Amino acid sequence: MNKELILGIFLGLIASFVGTYFYVSFFTDFNLIRDYKLLNFSGLLGKVITLGTILSVLTFIFFFYKKKDSIAKGILISVIALVILTFFV
């Protein structure tokens, strides 16, 4: 596989995690690491992951405009994988 594609997948997943962490830290009273089971039990984990993925979309747009198509494809793959994961959570 292309190294840039793998880098894009990695960047997409990291951006989603960072976006999710910042969303939970700044806009809720939960702690993502400590309250993971509580978020999952209350049905909020999928919504929180979806809101955290906004940072991945912004990363995708950045690399798309910089003409780094392989990295942008990797980010898109990670966003699609997170969408599928969100359906099951």
NORTA-V668130 format. One record per backbone hydrogen bond with DSSP energy under -0.5 kcal/mol. CO is the residue of the C=O (numbers start at 1). NH is the residue of the N-H. If there is no record, write none. Layout:
co = {CO CO}
nh = {NH NH}
//
This chain:
co = {2 3 4 5 6 7 8 9 10 11 12 13 14 15 16 17 18 19 20 21 22 23 24 31 33 35 36 37 38 39 39 40 44 45 46 47 48 49 51 52 53 54 55 56 57 58 59 60 61 62 63 64 67 68 69 70 71 72 73 74 75 76 77 78 79 80 81 82 83 84 85 85}
nh = {6 7 8 9 10 11 12 13 14 15 16 17 18 19 20 21 22 23 24 25 26 27 28 35 36 39 40 41 42 44 45 43 48 49 50 51 52 53 54 55 57 58 59 60 61 62 63 64 65 66 68 67 69 72 73 74 75 76 77 78 79 80 81 82 83 84 85 86 87 88 88 89}
//
